[in-house]
Amino acid sequence: MNKGIKSTTFTYPKSAKGFEEGKTYAWMVKSGNTESEVWEISMMKKVSQIGLNKITLISPKSNEPIKDKKNIKFEWEGEQPKEGYTLTIFEINEEQFKEITTNKEAKLKIEKPLFEKTGIRENYFTFNDSSINFQATHHYGWGY
């Protein structure tokens, strides 16, 4: 356990044991005698990458609660294609969500994107489109 964190942010080290797909983990923060609530993080199966070198999605993480639904910063790492990145945001229906969280071999099918932005030249995009009303009880996905 790292007892020396002096900041409100912490990046899990790449040298530490990795998270396994299909497993659920929990995290919390302690400060003296004060403890945060406990949040779960489920590692969903990654969608296969077609025709690109590896791109790693950084934030928001799987099952991470979104605090400001009108101002979401999406971040990733990877080699930029000549035409730039394309960010896609989509809804995952309940049946697909159950399938991908219980079956490691399940493939995610994107029927109709809620949002798509092409030609992104940075490793991030701040989404601030108020026309999409994200619902707390629904599941959403994103990718490049």
C-alpha positions as CSV (number, residue, x, y, z in Angstrom):
1,M,0.0,0.0,0.0
2,N,1.4,3.4,-1.0
3,K,1.1,5.7,2.1
4,G,3.0,8.6,0.6
5,I,0.4,10.0,-1.9
6,K,0.4,13.8,-1.4
7,S,-2.0,14.7,-4.3
8,T,-5.7,14.3,-5.1
9,T,-4.7,12.2,-8.2
10,F,-2.9,8.9,-8.5
11,T,-1.9,7.0,-11.6
12,Y,-1.7,3.2,-11.1
13,P,1.9,2.3,-12.1
14,K,2.4,0.4,-15.3
15,S,5.0,-1.7,-13.4
16,A,2.4,-2.9,-10.9
17,K,0.2,-6.0,-11.4
18,G,-2.2,-5.4,-14.2
19,F,-6.0,-5.6,-14.0
20,E,-7.6,-8.7,-15.6
21,E,-10.4,-8.5,-18.1
22,G,-13.8,-9.6,-16.8
23,K,-12.9,-9.1,-13.2
24,T,-14.3,-6.5,-10.8
25,Y,-12.0,-4.5,-8.4
26,A,-12.8,-2.0,-5.7
27,W,-11.0,1.2,-4.7
28,M,-11.3,3.8,-1.9
29,V,-9.2,6.6,-0.3
30,K,-8.2,7.0,3.4
31,S,-6.9,10.0,5.1
32,G,-6.1,9.6,8.8
33,N,-9.4,8.3,10.3
34,T,-11.5,9.4,7.3
35,E,-12.5,6.9,4.6
36,S,-14.2,7.5,1.2
37,E,-17.0,5.4,-0.1
38,V,-15.9,2.3,-2.0
39,W,-16.3,2.2,-5.8
40,E,-16.2,-0.8,-8.1
41,I,-14.3,-0.9,-11.3
42,S,-15.1,-3.7,-13.8
43,M,-12.6,-4.5,-16.5
44,M,-14.6,-5.2,-19.6
45,K,-13.3,-7.0,-22.6
46,K,-11.5,-4.6,-25.0
47,V,-13.0,-4.2,-28.4
48,S,-10.6,-5.5,-31.1
49,Q,-8.6,-2.8,-32.9
50,I,-8.7,-2.9,-36.7
51,G,-6.0,-1.5,-38.9
52,L,-4.2,0.7,-36.2
53,N,-1.4,0.2,-33.9
54,K,-2.5,-0.2,-30.3
55,I,-4.5,2.6,-28.8
56,T,-5.1,2.5,-25.0
57,L,-8.2,4.2,-23.6
58,I,-7.2,6.1,-20.4
59,S,-10.2,8.1,-19.2
60,P,-13.0,7.9,-18.3
61,K,-12.5,4.3,-17.2
62,S,-15.0,1.5,-17.5
63,N,-17.9,2.0,-15.0
64,E,-16.4,5.3,-13.8
65,P,-19.2,7.6,-12.7
66,I,-19.3,10.8,-14.8
67,K,-19.8,13.9,-12.5
68,D,-20.3,16.5,-15.2
69,K,-22.2,15.0,-18.1
70,K,-22.0,18.2,-20.1
71,N,-18.2,18.4,-19.9
72,I,-16.5,15.0,-20.3
73,K,-12.8,14.7,-21.1
74,F,-11.9,11.6,-23.1
75,E,-8.2,10.6,-23.1
76,W,-6.2,7.9,-24.8
77,E,-2.6,7.0,-25.8
78,G,-1.4,5.7,-29.1
79,E,0.0,6.6,-32.5
80,Q,-2.1,9.1,-34.4
81,P,-3.3,8.1,-37.8
82,K,-2.7,10.6,-40.7
83,E,-6.4,11.5,-40.8
84,G,-6.5,12.0,-37.0
85,Y,-8.5,10.1,-34.4
86,T,-12.2,9.4,-34.5
87,L,-14.1,9.4,-31.2
88,T,-17.3,7.4,-31.0
89,I,-19.8,7.4,-28.0
90,F,-22.5,4.8,-28.0
91,E,-25.1,3.3,-25.7
92,I,-24.8,-0.3,-24.6
93,N,-28.2,-2.0,-24.2
94,E,-28.8,-4.0,-21.0
95,E,-28.6,-7.4,-22.9
96,Q,-25.2,-6.5,-24.4
97,F,-23.9,-5.2,-21.1
98,K,-24.8,-8.5,-19.3
99,E,-23.2,-10.4,-22.2
100,I,-19.9,-8.6,-22.2
101,T,-19.6,-8.6,-18.4
102,T,-20.2,-12.3,-18.1
103,N,-18.6,-13.7,-21.3
104,K,-15.0,-12.9,-22.1
105,E,-15.5,-14.0,-25.8
106,A,-18.5,-11.7,-26.3
107,K,-18.2,-9.0,-29.0
108,L,-19.7,-5.5,-28.6
109,K,-22.0,-4.4,-31.4
110,I,-22.3,-0.7,-32.0
111,E,-25.7,-0.2,-33.6
112,K,-25.9,3.6,-33.8
113,P,-23.4,6.0,-32.3
114,L,-24.8,8.8,-30.1
115,F,-21.8,11.0,-31.1
116,E,-18.9,10.7,-33.5
117,K,-16.1,13.2,-34.1
118,T,-13.5,12.7,-36.8
119,G,-10.1,14.4,-37.4
120,I,-9.1,14.8,-33.8
121,R,-5.4,15.8,-33.6
122,E,-4.7,15.5,-29.9
123,N,-4.8,12.5,-27.5
124,Y,-8.0,13.9,-25.9
125,F,-11.3,15.4,-26.7
126,T,-13.6,17.4,-24.3
127,F,-17.2,16.5,-25.0
128,N,-19.6,19.3,-24.2
129,D,-22.6,18.5,-26.4
130,S,-25.7,19.2,-24.3
131,S,-28.0,17.5,-26.9
132,I,-27.3,14.1,-25.5
133,N,-29.0,13.4,-22.2
134,F,-26.9,10.6,-20.5
135,Q,-29.0,8.6,-18.1
136,A,-27.6,7.3,-14.8
137,T,-29.3,3.9,-15.3
138,H,-28.0,3.3,-18.8
139,H,-24.6,2.0,-20.0
140,Y,-22.4,3.8,-22.5
141,G,-19.2,3.0,-24.3
142,W,-16.6,5.0,-26.2
143,G,-13.7,4.3,-28.4
144,Y,-11.5,5.8,-31.0
